[in-house]
Structure formats: structure tokens, C-alpha cells
Amino acid sequence: MEQEVIIKVGFLKSFSIKARLRSVKHAIDGVVEFFNTQHNAIIHLLMTALVLIASIFFKINRAEIVAIAFSVGFVWAAELFNTAIEKLADMVSKDFHPKIKFVKDVSAAAVLIAALTAFVTGLVVFIPKLFA
């Protein structure tokens, strides 16, 4: 019989490698479901690929790589949170409710802010390279 290793360390009651691996599997399931159900995921994927290609083509430096990576990650995280919030709000009520509309609008605004931040970061990194 397979036995799970549990490590007890200080403030941690228990640490289970098997539980951590299950958590990673759930996260991967979430990414797969996100790509299978959200049209915006394809747009974000295409933009990420475009930025990756531009980064390689223009041979950006380490600081620029970090700025681009954080910007892209910021957009992905915002979109994933937005999707989760929208799905949860839809479970609460399928009918129109002004408070649910507010929650959905604000979570969509977070994606917009993240995308605008990434866009400005892209301008700062790539515009000088276009005119060099």
C-alpha cells in the first residue's frame, strides 16, 4: 500500500507532497478549462506570442525581459481572476442585479488596467528599438 509522506515543521501542521501535486493538477485543469471556454484566452495567447517574438527579434535586455514578463503575467492573472469572478457571479444569480453588474464591471476593469499597463510597457520597451 502506498503511504503518503507528511512532514511536520514548526508552524506547518503538515506538508504533503501528494497534496501539493494535487493542487498543481487542479491549477492545470483550471488553465485547460480557461482555454476551452474563454475566447479572450486566445487573444491573450496571440498577444503573448507576438510579444515573445518581438522580444527575441529585438534582443531585449534582462531588465526589459523582466518588465515584459511581469506585464504579460499581470494580464494573464487579471483575466483568470476576472473569469473566476464572472463564473461565480453567474452562479449567484442568472438574473440582472446591479450589484453583480458592478462586480463584473470592476473585475473587467482590472483586466483593462492590466492590458493598458502591458501596452505602455511594450511601448517603452519596443518603440526605441524601432527607431534605433
PyMOL commands that set and color helices and strands:
alter all, ss='L'
color gray80, all
select helices_A, chain A and resi 17-37+39-57+62-92+98-130
alter helices_A, ss='H'
color red, helices_A
select strands_A, chain A and resi 6-9+12-16
alter strands_A, ss='S'
color yellow, strands_A
deselect
rebuild
show_as cartoon
